[in-house]
Amino acid sequence: MTANESNRTHATRIAPALFALFGLGVIFILAFAFVHGREVRANDERVEALAIENENGDFCRGLGLVLQIEGYARCVAGLTAIRRRQEERRNAEALGIL
């Protein structure tokens, strides 16, 4: 066997191994992105929910309502319902329903 033939044989063995290694690397990156993306999304949802809760409380307190009274609870519940309906409208619009 000549040196040139030996190099070709060696290259034909290495190429599939490199391709497999590349494929495994891509799978690893995609799996990491999927898992990490879910964690980031869940954290973002928690942060947004807390911000909304704070905004609702600030708005209701700005109207002179105190945390311990029934009016404050109705105010927060009303704002929550308004935000929910707005989100439903946005989702429907995004889906092309509206």
LUMZA-373989 format. One record per residue (C-alpha): residue in one letter; x, y, z. Coordinates in steps of 0.25 Angstrom, whole numbers, plus 5000, padded with zeros to 4 digits. Example, Ala and Ser with C-alpha at 12.3 -4.5 7.8 and 13.67 -1.06 7.14 Angstrom:
# LUMZA-373989
a504949825031;s505549965029;
This chain:
# LUMZA-373989
m500050005000;t500650134996;a500650265005;n499550324996;e498650204998;s498850205013;n498550345014;r497250325006;t496850205015;h497150285027;a496250405022;t495150315019;r495150255033;i495250395040;a494150465032;p492950385037;a493550405051;l493650555050;f492250555044;a491750485055;l492450565065;f491850695059;g490450635059;l490650605074;g491150745076;v489850805069;i488950715077;f489650755090;i489550905087;l488050885083;a487750815096;f488450915104;a487651025097;f486350955099;v486550935114;h487151075117;g486151145108;r485051075117;e485651125129;v485851265124;r484451275119;a483951225133;n484751325140;d484251435131;e482851405134;r483151405149;v483751545147;e482651595139;a481551545148;l482251615160;a482351745152;i480851735149;e480551715163;n481351835167;e480751915157;n479351875161;g479651905175;d480252045172;f479052085163;c478052045174;r478852105185;g478952235176;l477452235176;g477452245191;l477152105194;v477752035206;l478251895205;q477351845216;i476051895210;e475051815201;g475151925191;y476651905189;a476451755186;r475351785176;c476251885169;v477351785168;a476351675163;g475751775153;l477151815148;t477551665147;a476251635139;i476551755129;r477951705127;r477451565125;r476451615114;q477551695108;e478451575107;e477351495101;r477051605090;r478551605087;n478651455086;a477351455077;e477951565068;a479251485067;l478551365062;g477751455052;i476451435058;l476251585061;
